[in-house]
Amino acid sequence: MRALLAVLLLAVSSVAAAQPDYPARAIRLVVTVPPGGAADFIARLVGGKLSESLGQPVVVENRAGASGTIAADAVAKAAPDGYTLLQNSITTHGVGPHLFASLPYDPVKDFAPVSGLALLPLIMAVNAGLPARSVAELVAYAKSNAVNFASSGNGGAPHMAAELFKSVTGAPVVHVPYKGSGPAVADLVGGRVQIMIDAAPSLIQHVRSGKLQVLGAASAQRNRLLPEVPTFAELGYPQVSVSLWYGLLAPAGTPPAVVGRLNRAVGAILAAPDVVERLQAQGAEPMPGTPEAFAAFMRDEMAKWAPVVKQAGVKAE
C-alpha cells in the first residue's frame, strides 16, 4: 500500500511539474474581423486588461474572412491549453452556423465557452427624406412603394436584423448588401437606399446632423446613446430584438481550471468602471457571466436565427 501511495504521489507531482501555473507565456486572441471597428476595439480593450490581470502578453490576431469561419477554424484546431482564444460573435455562433451547408468545425462541440464580453444593440435609421416618421408609417409606406434596406454585408447581423423586421412586419423591403458599414451608411445618407439597421456608432453622427432619423431600437431597453427612441417592443414588435454581441471561446478540451481562471479575470475586467465607461461610450454594454450562461446564450441565439435564415433563403457568399 505504501509503495502504491508513493507511486501515486510521484505521478501527481510529475504532472504538476509538467503543467506550470497558467499562464506561463503569451496568449493569442484571434479576432474574426480586420483591425478597426467595434469587434477589434472590444478585443483590444479586453485583451489589454487581460494581459495586466494575468501577467502575460495577450496578442490580438486579426484573421478576417468567410464570415468568421477562418478564425474560428484556426482556434477550433488549436491546442486546448488556453493559449489560443477566439473572440466570437453573433456571426460565428448565432447566424453563421445556418448560412453554410457545412463547416470545417462544429460550432458547439469544438469550443469551450469562457464568457460573454459585450452587447452592441442595433437601431433602425431611415433617410430623413423618407415620408415615414414612425415604424408603423414605414411599414405602410413600404407596402405601396419600393423601399430598399442597406446592410454591411450578406448574412451579417444588420442584414439578418432587417430580415427579422421584414418577417415580423410583412414590410416587403429589398436587401442591398454592401462591403462594410461605411459605404452602406454613405448611400443611406445620400438617399440611394432608404433604411439601415446597424449599431448606433455607425449612424449617430448623421442622426445628429439631421440627415437620418431613427425610428426604433432593436434592444430590450432604450439605447443609451439615443434614449428618446422607443424600442421595437414598445412599438408592438418584441420579436425585433437584435444586438451585435461578442464573447470569448477556447478550444474544446481546455482544462476547466484554465477556463475558470479566464472567466474570473474577464468578469473582473468587465466590472471595472473604466472599462464600463469605454464600452458605453461606444454604445456597448458589458456582458459578463459564467461559461454555462454564455453557452446557454449561444444556444438560444442559434435557435432564434435558424428560422429567419431559412425563410430569407440566405446563404454564405
SULVENBEL-V311341 format. One record per pair of residues at least 24 apart in sequence whose C-alpha atoms are under 10 Angstrom apart, sorted by the first residue. I is the first residue (numbers start at 1). J is the second residue. Records with the same first field share a line. If there is no record, write none. Layout:
BEGIN
I->J, J
END
This chain:
BEGIN
19->81
21->258
22->54, 56, 81, 82, 83, 257, 258, 261, 262
23->54, 55, 56, 57, 81, 82, 83, 258, 261, 262
24->54, 55, 56, 57, 83
25->54, 55, 56, 57, 58, 83
26->51, 54, 55, 56, 57, 58, 59, 83, 84
27->51, 54, 56, 57, 58, 59, 60, 81, 82, 83, 84, 85
28->57, 58, 59, 60, 61, 75, 82, 83, 84, 85, 86
29->58, 59, 60, 61, 62, 75, 83, 84, 85, 86, 87, 248, 249, 250
30->59, 60, 61, 62, 63, 64, 71, 72, 74, 75, 84, 85, 86, 87, 88, 248, 249
31->60, 61, 62, 63, 64, 68, 70, 71, 72, 85, 86, 87, 88, 89, 248
32->61, 62, 63, 64, 65, 66, 67, 68, 69, 70, 71, 72, 86, 87, 88, 89, 91, 92
33->61, 62, 63, 64, 65, 66, 67, 68, 71, 87
34->61, 62, 63, 64, 65
35->60, 61, 62, 63, 64
36->62
37->181, 201, 202
38->120, 199, 201, 202, 244, 246, 279, 282, 283, 284
39->87, 88, 89, 118, 120, 244, 245, 246
40->87
41->278, 279, 282
42->87, 117, 118, 246, 247, 275, 278, 279, 282, 284
43->86, 87, 117, 118, 246, 247, 248
45->269, 275, 278, 279
46->117, 118, 265, 266, 269, 270, 275
47->266, 269
48->269
49->265, 266, 268, 269, 270, 272, 275
50->262, 265, 266, 268, 269
51->265
52->265, 269
53->262, 265, 266, 268, 269
54->261, 262, 265
58->83, 84, 85
59->84
60->85, 86, 87
61->85, 86
66->92, 96, 316, 317
67->91, 92, 95, 96, 99, 100, 153, 154, 155, 156, 316, 317
68->92, 93, 96
69->96, 97, 100, 103, 104, 105, 107
70->104
72->104, 105, 106, 107, 110, 111, 249, 251
73->103, 104, 105, 106, 107, 110, 251
74->104, 105, 251
75->105, 110, 111, 249, 250, 251, 252
76->104, 105, 106, 107, 109, 110, 111, 112, 249, 250, 251, 252
77->104, 105, 110, 111, 251, 252
78->250, 251, 252
79->250, 251, 252, 253, 254
80->111, 112, 250, 251, 252, 253, 254, 255, 258
81->250, 251, 252, 253, 254, 255, 258, 259
82->249, 250, 251, 253, 254, 255, 256, 257, 258, 259, 261, 262
83->250, 251, 254, 258
84->249, 250, 251
85->111, 112, 114, 248, 249, 250, 251
86->111, 113, 114, 246, 247, 248, 249, 250, 251
87->115, 116, 117, 246, 247, 248, 249, 250
88->113, 116, 117, 245, 246, 247, 248, 249
89->116, 117, 118, 119, 157, 244, 245, 246, 247, 248, 298
90->119, 156, 157, 242, 243, 244, 245, 246, 247, 298, 301, 302, 305
91->155, 156, 157, 160, 244, 245, 246, 302
92->156, 246, 298, 302
93->245, 246, 247, 297, 298, 299, 301, 302
94->156, 157, 244, 245, 297, 298, 299, 300, 301, 302, 303, 304, 305, 306
95->155, 156, 157, 160, 301, 302, 303, 304, 305, 306, 308, 309
96->155, 156, 157, 302, 305, 306, 309, 315, 316
97->302, 305, 306, 309, 316
98->155, 302, 303, 305, 306, 307, 308, 309, 310, 314, 315, 316
99->154, 155, 306, 309, 310, 313, 314, 315, 316, 317
100->314, 315, 316, 317
101->315, 316
107->298, 302
108->252, 295, 298, 299
109->251, 252, 253
110->249, 250, 251, 252, 253
111->248, 249, 250, 251, 252, 253, 254, 295
112->248, 249, 250, 251, 252, 253, 254, 255, 256, 259, 291, 292, 295
113->247, 248, 249, 250, 251, 252, 254, 259, 263, 290, 291, 292, 293, 294, 295, 296, 298
114->247, 248, 249, 250, 256, 258, 259, 260, 261, 262, 263, 264, 266, 288, 289, 290, 291, 292, 293, 294, 295
115->246, 247, 248, 249, 250, 259, 260, 262, 263, 264, 265, 266, 267, 287, 288, 289, 290, 291, 292, 293, 294, 295
116->245, 246, 247, 248, 249, 263, 266, 267, 270, 286, 287, 288, 289, 290, 291, 293, 294, 295, 297, 298
117->245, 246, 247, 248, 266, 267, 269, 270, 284, 285, 286, 287, 288, 289, 294
118->243, 244, 245, 246, 247, 248, 270, 276, 279, 280, 284, 285, 286, 287, 288
119->219, 242, 243, 244, 245, 246, 247, 279, 280, 283, 284, 285, 286, 287, 288
120->198, 199, 200, 201, 219, 223, 242, 243, 244, 245, 246, 279, 280, 282, 283, 284, 285, 286, 287
121->198, 199, 200, 217, 218, 219, 220, 221, 222, 223, 224, 241, 242, 243, 244, 245, 283, 284, 285
122->157, 158, 161, 196, 197, 198, 199, 200, 201, 202, 216, 217, 218, 219, 223, 241, 242, 243, 244, 283, 284
123->158, 161, 196, 197, 198, 199, 200, 201, 203, 204, 214, 215, 216, 217, 218, 219, 222, 223, 226, 229, 230, 231, 232, 241, 242, 243
124->158, 161, 162, 165, 195, 196, 197, 198, 199, 200, 203, 212, 213, 214, 215, 216, 217, 218, 229, 231, 232
125->149, 185, 188, 189, 194, 195, 196, 197, 198, 199, 200, 203, 204, 206, 207, 211, 212, 213, 214, 215, 216, 217
126->188, 189, 191, 193, 194, 195, 196, 197, 207, 211, 212, 213, 214, 215
127->185, 187, 188, 189, 190, 191, 192, 193, 194, 195, 196, 206, 207, 210, 211, 212, 213, 214
128->188, 189, 190, 191, 194, 195, 206, 207, 210, 211, 212, 213, 214
129->189, 190, 191, 194, 211, 212, 213
130->191, 194, 195, 212, 213
132->213, 215
133->213, 214, 215
134->213, 214, 215, 216, 235
135->169, 214, 215, 216, 232, 235, 236, 237
136->169, 215, 235, 236
137->215
138->171, 195, 215
139->165, 166, 169, 170, 171, 172, 173
140->169, 170, 171
141->171, 172
142->170, 171, 172, 173, 174
143->170, 171, 172, 173
144->171, 172
145->172, 173
146->172, 173, 174, 194
147->171, 172, 173, 174, 175, 193, 194, 195
148->172, 173, 174, 175, 176, 188, 192, 193, 194, 195, 196
149->173, 174, 175, 176, 177, 184, 188, 192, 193, 194, 195, 196, 197
150->174, 175, 176, 177, 178, 181, 183, 184, 185, 187, 188, 192, 193, 194, 195, 196, 197, 198
151->175, 176, 177, 178, 179, 180, 181, 182, 183, 184, 185, 188, 193, 195, 196, 197, 198
152->176, 177, 178, 179, 180, 181, 182, 183, 184, 185, 196, 197, 198
153->177, 178, 179, 180, 181, 184, 317
154->178, 179, 180, 314, 315, 316, 317
155->309, 314, 315, 316, 317
156->180, 244, 316
157->197, 198, 199, 242, 243, 244, 245
158->196, 197, 198, 199, 242, 243, 244
159->196, 197, 198, 314
160->197, 242, 305, 308, 309, 312, 314
161->196, 197, 198, 218, 240, 241, 242, 243, 244, 305, 308
162->195, 196, 197, 198, 240, 242
163->240, 308, 309, 311, 312, 314
164->239, 240, 241, 242, 305, 307, 308, 309, 311, 312
165->197, 218, 232, 237, 239, 240, 241, 308
166->240, 308, 312
167->239, 240, 308, 311, 312
168->237, 238, 239, 240
169->236, 237, 240
185->212
188->212
197->242
198->242, 243, 244
199->223, 242, 243, 244, 282, 283, 284
200->224, 225, 226, 282, 283, 284
201->225, 281, 282, 283, 284
202->282
216->240
217->241, 242, 243
218->242, 243
219->243
223->283, 284
224->280, 281, 282, 283, 284, 285
225->280, 281, 282, 283, 284
226->283
239->304
242->301
243->284
244->284
245->284, 285, 286, 287
246->286, 287
247->287, 288, 294, 298
248->291, 294
249->291, 294, 295
259->291
260->290, 291
262->291
263->288, 289, 290, 291
264->288, 289, 290
END
